[in-house]
């Protein structure tokens, strides 16, 4: 089994909606951070991938034909090279709205862990260091980092295999890009701010 679709977009750009949409289109299954959170041992494997240039990608993605969100989006360029036939989807949204959503959800979960000495975790490595270059409380900086990532993906991926995509556009551009018929079911809309903690932690309350 090999990856057919690689998501290059950061979390909070509709990646869980895209995961569900891809699975509805027959990409079974689509890897997402939610799998890492709920499967013991997965965070350690991905932390090792940050340090190991010889990581076995086929093993990490065993059972998956697509990937979106962190941690995969951090490695989008490596994955695009490893799987040259795969299509790449860059999910985007208004950069300031993205930063505000990140602040209210993902960063709100990560922030307490930053005070724990020696606690190396995926949130710190991929999001705080990788996406934000260590600065998570400055909206202007956050917007600039998001825009830089968007530019870099567009510059690094051949336009013929790249879709820059806002999930609010629904089925049409996604299906046209992937050569799939448009489903009769509505496009999935999941993981609003209100859904976030329930989906990831089984509760609408913020985790301690």
HELIX and SHEET records of a PDB file:
HELIX    1   1 UNK A   15  UNK A   24  1                                  10    
HELIX    2   2 UNK A   33  UNK A   38  1                                   6    
HELIX    3   3 UNK A   42  UNK A   51  1                                  10    
HELIX    4   4 UNK A   57  UNK A   60  1                                   4    
HELIX    5   5 UNK A   72  UNK A   75  5                                   4    
HELIX    6   6 UNK A   76  UNK A   82  1                                   7    
HELIX    7   7 UNK A   95  UNK A  104  1                                  10    
HELIX    8   8 UNK A  106  UNK A  110  1                                   5    
HELIX    9   9 UNK A  111  UNK A  115  5                                   5    
HELIX   10  10 UNK A  122  UNK A  122  1                                   1    
HELIX   11  11 UNK A  123  UNK A  131  3                                   9    
HELIX   12  12 UNK A  139  UNK A  156  1                                  18    
HELIX   13  13 UNK A  159  UNK A  161  5                                   3    
HELIX   14  14 UNK A  167  UNK A  169  5                                   3    
HELIX   15  15 UNK A  171  UNK A  178  1                                   8    
HELIX   16  16 UNK A  193  UNK A  201  1                                   9    
SHEET    1   A 5 UNK A  30  UNK A  31  0                                        
SHEET    2   A 5 UNK A  66  UNK A  67  1                                        
SHEET    3   A 5 UNK A   5  UNK A   7  1                                        
SHEET    4   A 5 UNK A  87  UNK A  91  1                                        
SHEET    5   A 5 UNK A 162  UNK A 165  1                                        
END                                                                             
